[in-house]
């Protein structure tokens, strides 16, 4: 009886292990990824995967890999960092030392210090509030409502450091992670 119970347990264990989902690893060798160094991944409501790499921006839809880089898109460079999607279905991504990029599926708009007046060439990540206002980290905190730019920094706000590494918005409260200065919370009026 004891042997039959052990055999039954072993059979159930083997069946359980084989019925679990298996991992699929995508690399430059078996996929359309241009690089194995991945910065960020976004999966949208259509199950399209948007992937940033240090050698281009990737759209993975179904079984089709599309790589966007400086030769076939409006990207200012191939090294991309974070990716996010706003409420109007625009894809936003960051590029190292070249600013933020907005992609609407057709055109690419680059936001940098030359066309915004803001020191945003070294962007962090992007978050959106309930009004689709963009909150961007990097060198301080940037707020963009599709018309106006506001730059919050350690000399004009309660932000403890200009070295911001992450931004998150929940219930229109903006949370900002800094490098070595903690976390700041901003409700639109108070820090």
Secondary structure, 3 states (H helix, E strand, C coil): CHHHHHHHHHHHHHHHHHHCCCCCCCCCCCCCCCCCCEEEEEECCCCCEEEEECCEEEEEECCEEEEECCCCCCCCCCCEEEEEECCCCCEEEEECCCEEEEECCCCEEEECHHHHCCCCCCCCCEEECCCCCEEECCECEEEECCCCEEEECCCCCCCCCCEEEEEEEECCEEEEEECCCCEEEECCCCC
